[in-house]
């Protein structure tokens, strides 16, 4: 007689709430043909209910399906971050979908399904479950990238993302196969114990390295970053925001779960691999961002650089590293979402206005947008009193305490380099006369709400950083 493992409903709850919400949005769109605004409100209401239910799990400990799905502080914090990201993406899309001529039902459903995959990724402690969650997330985002069917750029970006993503998935699967062959298990805790016992096993090390390659594609680490600028530029801007924040947060949650919590021995023995990966990622991202004239491509290289900063915490390791990495993700999420919200606000149907020169003179003509962009750009640079400064201070402090002084100094120097392209946007907005008239359309209350919310959170996190209470 087959004995089924205990399900562990509490561990399953965050992801299942989002799956049910996604199916509900599809059903409502199919049978009632609600307008896009109503579907957006349904999605926001469902995300709000999910956030309340997930917040109620804070402090709970448990697992599901024989320990392959975990309920802990990491999974709860990442689930809340992912749901908040989804809510802001939905808000900024409610007016934007008309611009790209896209149906709201399929768009919102795909966003929610991608969020479900992200939540399950953060909770996975088994490589098979991690792979399934990653594919649920990825397939939804592939379709979202090309959802503007009338755009050649979006179609090209979706095809490029799909092909390179499939290639990266092959590396990940091969790594999982090698680890299973070496240990007889796909459970991360079992693999971690085996790695510590047989540290020199080439099969084990090859499997871990291939795992790092597969996840490196999702976090856009150098040299696995080549897809990022083209895909970010070609995708609809709200989808780009989801990729830059949600996908990166879920991928780094998996990196924390794998390399900081279960396979920490790999980091201790092969720290130089992560050191080099971090240094290359932040440096290449910042240097290439300086020459960009398209703001979405600039933010794409910026996201690569921030992946490098996050890898500083992964390379340093130690008990404080998971908290520092997740706090950085929290700060990064709102300043980046807000920046993409401004990009949507400046564009209009048939005129995306994505060149940095298109922002000339907008700072004084539209003071709310100008003030919000100041907060986002300075925060991304890492200047006080914004969230980016608090996040970098926490992350680099952890690295210095662990003896990674050179890597922390390199991170600070890269932050100074990044000022060249972040502040350039503000100089164009406030100190240059426009060559042609760019009008920000009125009547976008949802978009403006998302921008203001992101700006307020960016400031609050910077002024009141929860260092003492932010422990995973």
VENURSUL-V985853 format. One record per helix or strand of 2 or more residues. SS is the DSSP state (H for helix, E for strand). FROM is the first residue (numbers start at 1). LEN is the number of residues. If there is no record, write none. Layout:
SS;FROM;LEN / SS;FROM;LEN
//
This chain:
H;9;23 / H;36;20 / E;62;3 / E;69;3 / H;73;21 / H;96;5 / H;104;20 / H;127;19 / H;152;32 / H;188;10 / H;202;18 / H;228;7 / H;237;26 / H;264;6 / H;271;20 / H;295;22 / H;321;26 / H;356;4 / H;362;4 / H;367;15 / H;387;15 / H;405;27 / H;445;19
//
